Structures are given as C-alpha cells and as structure tokens.
Amino acid sequence: SFADPSLLSERKRRDREGRSNVVLWRQPLVTLQYFFLETLINLKEWTIKLWHRRSILVCFLLMLAVLTATYYIEGTHQQYVRYMEKKFFWCAYWVGLGILSSVGLGTGLHTFLLYLGPHIASVTLAAYECNSVNFPEPPYPDEIICPDGETAEGSISLWAIISKVRLEACMWGAGTAIGELPPYFMARAARLSGAEPDDEEYQEFEEMLENAETAQDFASRAKLAVQNLVQKVGFFGILACASIPNPLFDLAGITCGHFLVPFWTFFGATLIGKAVIKMHIQKLFVIITFSKHIVEQMVSLIGAIPSIGPSLQKPFQEYLEAQRIKLHHRSESGVPQGENWLSWLFEKLVIVMVFYFILSIINSMAQSYAKRLQQKTYSEEKNK
C-alpha cells in the first residue's frame, strides 16, 4: 500500500474519517482516555524541553524570586508595585483571550464577540451617558460608574472613547498575533527538516501548490491569492492580510513558514496588522454602532416592525434604562438591579460557547492521540 500512491491516499482518507469519529458524543470513553493520554504525553514533552533549556529556566526562576521578594517587602515602592500588578494582569487577561480566539488548540473561542466587543460597547454607552470616560477606579473596569462631577452635555468625543479602550484592544490584537505562530513554526520546521509533514493543513497547502494551475472553485482561488500576495509582496503582503478580517490568515502563516520568511518579518507584520490597524477598525466599528443616537435609532426601528415590534422593543428599552440607572448609582447604594432577559440570554450564550470550546479542546487532543497511534502503525509497517 505504501508503494501505490492511490492506495496510500485512500488509506489516509479513511484514517482521517476514523479520527473525526473520536468525539465525546460518539465515543465518550475512548475520547476521554485518548485525551488523558495525550495530556500526559504533552506534559512529558514539555518537561523534556524545559530540561534541555534549564539555564533559561533557572534565570526565569531567579527573576521570579526577585519579583516575589519585591512584591512582599514593605516600602515606598509598593504603590508602584500595585499599579504594575494591576496593569500586568489586565494586559495578560486580554492577551490570553486573544490567543484563545486565534489558536484554541484546533478550535477558536470567539472572544471578541464574547468579551472585547461587549466591553467596548459598555464603555461607549457609559461614556455617552456620563459625558466622561473618567470612571472611578475601582470599581472600573469590573464595574462602570459615572464620575461624581457633572460634565457638560455633548462634551464626549469619539477619540476619548478610542483612547479609553486602546490598551485592552491592542493587547487582544497582540494575543491573536501570537496565536498565529504555531502554523508558521510547523511549516518552517517541516521545510527545514525535509520530513513529510503530518499536519493536514500543511498537506492541503502543498496539494494547493501542486494544483495551482487547475484551481477553479472560489475557495481555492482565494487561498491561492493569499499565498501569492504573501510570497511576492513579503512584509506588506502579510500586513495587508493581517489588517483585515481574514479567515484564511492561517494559510499566510503556513506560506511564510514554507518559504522560510524570517520570523520578525512575519511576526512584525502580523503584530502591526492585528494589534494596531485591524483593532482600530474593529474598535471604531463597535464604538460607532453603540453610540447613543444610533442605539436610540435602532430601538425605534425595532418598534416599527409590524405586529411584534412593540413587544420586542420593550425589553431593549428596559435594558438600556437599567444600564443608565446602574451607571449613576454605586452597587452599595441599594438600587435594585432588575433581571433582563437580554442579559440573561447573553450570560447563557457565553456559558454555552465556553462549554463548547472546552469540548472542542478535549476532542482535538483525543484526535491528536488517535493520529499518534495511526502514525505508529505506519512506522511499524514501513519497517517490516
């Protein structure tokens, strides 16, 4: 079967179909077993890699010990330590969400729709209601409360809102750029080693290169266009692909790795595109969409829908009114916070998305272990 390419291709196709059945809702026991075994193998591999880089690990532990001592020793420096601690964890939170959105261990958690977008929308609504972005800290960013001082009506500007959410938006964009590195490193390692890659996306990429002249369907031509742009234009081609919402950007990472594009050329263009250009476009879109007059117009349009309009309009009006009351009262003031079905629905949506994300990770790691078993079988048959 290894001598006949058609038989080998057919066998690999059957193996892929077999791996796709290793999911919790079809083979729960096998999937959980494979997941735990793959987790143990990954822990072992990471431990070996750390041992080989023990000098770097020792330096990191020494630096961590110094920072820990600085954190716990009393002194005038504590005010700066607390400030840096707060900023570090805030940035790490958004970078982590960006990585989850981009890499996700074979899947993606749409953290912009679930976390960053709603955060920008909340700040935008609060800014127009309070006519200020100087929300008291604490409770901001956990809770948004209007400042005590009265500000003139209409004094808030679009640039002020952009500046208020710039840090978290750029950190999220940087996280998505970091999440694009695995396809790049995989393709680069496969090209340098000369070994046959076992990643399906890379195999699809090589097949696309072989069949470039005969590509007819739109998806193949779009992938080929991305590949040509990145290969021929270089830094600015990567920057262009990273600066717009592009579901094919994984292919750009594989292309850069395959053609041995320097790391800083790829990562620098990706970081600028995603953390600066693309994030400002997305941020501006959310801010404009949730500006006060547009929100009021949208609620009015909902009410204009025949028959069901008024019934749909009421919960939106109640939600906006509850948010306005909340912005002008602190939580300890005793103002009742009514439950709204929109906020309840959004909370349940977030729970479902996170739960699905966890299930996808378990399935992905179980399928990785199934792939290991199949590759082991290939190796044993080749050595016979």
Order of alpha helices (4+ residues) and beta strands (2+ residues): alpha-alpha-alpha-alpha-alpha-alpha-alpha-alpha-alpha-alpha-alpha-alpha-alpha-alpha-alpha-alpha-alpha
